[in-house]
Amino acid sequence: METAVVLGAGIMGLSAAWALSRAGIAVRVVEQDAVPNPRGSSVDDHRLIRHAYGAHEGYMRMVDPAYAAWDLLFAEAGERLYVETGVLALSQHDGGWLAESRDALAADGRATQTLDAAAVAAAYPFLRPEGIAAAFRLDRGGVLLARRIVAMLARLLAARGVPIERAQATGFDADRASLTLSDGSRREGDLLVLAGGPWTPGLVPGLAARVRPTRQIILRLAPPPEIAEAWARAPMLLDLAADGGFYAVPPVAGTPLKIGDHRFAPTADPDGPRDATPTEAEEILGLARHRIRDLDRYRLLGAAACWYDVEPEERFVLERVGARGFVMSGFSGHGFKFGPVLGLALARAARDPALHGPLAAWAAGTAPPTPGLLDELQGHRP
Ligand SMILES: Cc1cc2nc3c(=O)[nH]c(=O)nc-3n(C[C@H](O)[C@H](O)[C@H](O)COP(=O)(O)OP(=O)(O)OC[C@H]3O[C@@H](n4cnc5c(N)ncnc54)[C@H](O)[C@@H]3O)c2cc1C
C-alpha cells in the first residue's frame, strides 16, 4: 500500500494522516472547512485527558498508551501542548461513576487520594462543600490545548508533504478507496479513511443506526478577581450528580475557565446553529450553582454549541468498511485524548489484515491491544 486518502481534518483524520505518513504512505487529506475548523468536534480551547473512566476499564487502560502517543507527537513537533492539572472527582452519592472509577483505578494499581467535604472546601475555596458525599483526587491528568494541537498537526503534515485539500466529499467507494467531491472529481488511493466527525453518520450507509450527532453546550467564564489565581492552579473538576452533573476545565495557558455537562442532547444536524441560547446557558449554570461558590459573580464570556458523534455506550467505531476503507466514528465526548494513539494503531493495522478485528475490539474498549498494534510506542513513556 502506497497511497491513502483521509476524509476530515479533525484530531482523528489528522492523527491518522500523521501516522500513515510516518509509515511511509503518501497521504492526502480532504477537509470541507478551514483548518482548524471551529465547526469540528476537535476545535476548542481544551480537551481533557484522565484515567478516571467509571466502569469503562478498557478506556482507562488506553490512557497510558495515549500519553505515550502524545509524547511521540509532541517530540516530533518540538512543542508540548499539554498542561498537567490533576483530577478532582466529586459526587453527591458514594456509588455510581465515582465509585466505579475509584475501584477500577485501585485494581489497576493507581492510587487516588480520598477527600471529605471539609477537605475539598479547604483545598478549593471556590467550591461549596454542601452535599459532597464522596471525592477523590488523582495527580495525573490534564488539559490538551486542542485548537493549538490541530493547528500543530496541520503544520507537521505540511512539513511532511501531506496536502490538506479544501473540498467537500459527497460520496465514497471504499472498495476503490475513492472519495467523490462536490465538483464531481475523485480522489483515489490504496486506502480510504473516513473521519468526518459528526458528519460521518450521514455519509456512511448503516452507521446512523449506531452513531448519532449530538449538540453539546459549553460556557466560558471569568471568575471574580480574588479567586482567579486559585482557579488557575485548580485540577479539572468532575462533579457528578443524579442529573449527570457538570465538569469544569481550569483556565490554563491563557484559556478561559470552561464548564459543560455530559448529557447527550437529542440528535441534531451538525450544520445547525453554533450559538447557544440564553436558556441553554442558564441550564448549564444551573448544574454548577450548587457547587461553585458565588457563581453569579462570574462573568459569562461566551456560550457555544459543539457537536460530537455518539454511540449508545460511548464506544468508538474504528472498523473496516469495504475492501480498502476504515471508518473512525463515535468518538463522543471522550475521543480527543486518543487521537494520536488510534492513528498509530490504524496505520499498523492498515498493513496487516490480522490486526483489523483486534483494532476494532480494542478501540471499542472491549479488548486489550493485540501485540503489534502499539509497536510504534516502544521507548515512549506514558
Ligand atoms: C464540548 C465537547 C467536549 C469534549 N471534551 C472532551 C474531553 O475532555 N476529552 C476528550 O478526549 N474528548 C473530548 N471531546 C470529544 C472529542 O473532541 C471528539 O471525540 C473528537 O474531537 C472527534 O474528532 P473527529 O476528528 O472525529 O471529528 P471532527 O473534529 O469533527 O473532525 C471531522 C472533520 O471532518 C470534516 N468533514 C466532515 N464531513 C466532511 C465531508 N463530507 N467533506 C469534507 N470534510 C468533511 C469536518 O469539517 C471536520 O473538520 C469533547 C467534545 C466536545 C464537543
The ligand as an ORCA input file, in Angstrom:
! r2SCAN-3c Opt
* xyz 0 1
  C     -17.921     20.057     24.159
  C     -17.006     18.898     23.943
  C     -16.164     18.484     24.975
  C     -15.296     17.408     24.783
  N     -14.434     17.068     25.784
  C     -13.513     16.098     25.567
  C     -12.516     15.839     26.551
  O     -12.463     16.488     27.591
  N     -11.602     14.869     26.293
  C     -11.600     14.144     25.142
  O     -10.741     13.267     24.974
  N     -12.557     14.376     24.184
  C     -13.485     15.335     24.376
  N     -14.424     15.612     23.424
  C     -14.543     14.722     22.260
  C     -13.554     14.999     21.161
  O     -13.365     16.381     20.988
  C     -14.076     14.332     19.864
  O     -14.349     12.967     20.135
  C     -13.051     14.419     18.767
  O     -12.626     15.751     18.611
  C     -13.616     13.890     17.449
  O     -12.691     14.188     16.419
  P     -13.005     13.865     14.910
  O     -11.757     14.063     14.157
  O     -13.677     12.522     14.827
  O     -14.142     14.907     14.456
  P     -14.034     16.438     13.981
  O     -13.115     17.205     14.812
  O     -15.442     16.930     13.888
  O     -13.408     16.351     12.530
  C     -14.129     15.911     11.417
  C     -13.805     16.809     10.239
  O     -14.328     16.203      9.050
  C     -14.778     17.220      8.200
  N     -15.773     16.662      7.293
  C     -16.903     16.015      7.654
  N     -17.600     15.642      6.566
  C     -16.911     16.075      5.501
  C     -17.122     15.989      4.100
  N     -18.206     15.383      3.598
  N     -16.208     16.542      3.263
  C     -15.091     17.148      3.776
  N     -14.843     17.267      5.103
  C     -15.745     16.724      5.954
  C     -15.387     18.237      9.159
  O     -15.451     19.524      8.556
  C     -14.437     18.180     10.351
  O     -13.450     19.188     10.309
  C     -15.299     16.691     23.563
  C     -16.136     17.110     22.516
  C     -16.963     18.207     22.692
  C     -17.819     18.644     21.527
*
